[in-house]
């Protein structure tokens, strides 16, 4: 723009010239506009689409983003004494832990029959997402909406199943795999696609046919967590639907089997980096934790000590001596889970 102006006016624009500054401000606006146009164009591609744009890409294949779901647990409502008449517990009755940071409510109406002292009711967290997960049995012990003659409430199972709204990356992968679901012949990709629609927590699915007409599906959750019975049932219900499962298939959904291993290694830091020793030790511990998580986050991922060494070296270690794990193959239905982790700092060494 400056060169064109100088050519047309036969006038040199020096750095402080007001005309030059004005042209530079216009150039900045044009550059920003081109960036926005480019960004808008990229949103038409599945690889780069995000947010609402990605939701519209999913609509092309009728693949909707999975919304957040609430954690659930079974809560026991106990009477102070046996009653001669029915004690009703309405749907929506709220309970919570002592600190009252999160609330659960009953998902259906229930009754304690005459002569009975308690009833167990499924309760759902009022706040969708992972916020309601992890309350151990007995921690949900306060009734928010008092009911006559109810003396005590207590969750009998750990609260699980809560999941946040599906992330862009996970949603993008499901959209990419959506054409697999178009087949009615029962291919591996179709079962993987439908299994992942059961929950945003499912990150990996293995499918095998051990015999003619027999289909085994094994889901794995975020962070290498083993799916609960409720989640297995949800996957089974979806994959056994009449419009999804081929008529001749017998589908079962099971949990992954675990292959235990130990992590035990010693590492040294170069004396030249002595001032960074504390930071490197913290980074090595973090790298080890990330390796343990990486190892169990995918079905059939072989135990690989080379990956451990790579991560520890990248964290700043000069030398690494790994006692365990050693390399071992992991079957398609297995995950490798560390049962014990021992990290030893060997000190400073010369290069």
Secondary structure as UniProt FT lines:
FT   HELIX           2..9
FT   TURN            15..16
FT   HELIX           18..42
FT   TURN            43..44
FT   TURN            46..48
FT   HELIX           51..59
FT   TURN            60..62
FT   STRAND          72..79
FT   STRAND          87..89
FT   TURN            91..92
FT   STRAND          94..97
FT   TURN            98..99
FT   STRAND          103..106
FT   STRAND          110..112
FT   TURN            114..115
FT   STRAND          118..125
FT   HELIX           130..132
FT   TURN            133..134
FT   TURN            137..138
FT   STRAND          140..143
FT   TURN            148..149
FT   STRAND          150..155
FT   HELIX           168..177
FT   HELIX           178..182
FT   HELIX           188..196
FT   TURN            197..198
FT   TURN            200..201
FT   STRAND          202..211
FT   TURN            212..213
FT   STRAND          214..221
FT   HELIX           222..224
FT   HELIX           229..239
FT   TURN            242..244
FT   TURN            247..248
FT   STRAND          250..254
FT   STRAND          257..270
FT   HELIX           271..276
FT   HELIX           277..295
FT   TURN            299..300
FT   HELIX           305..314
FT   TURN            315..316
FT   STRAND          319..324
FT   TURN            332..333
FT   STRAND          334..349
//
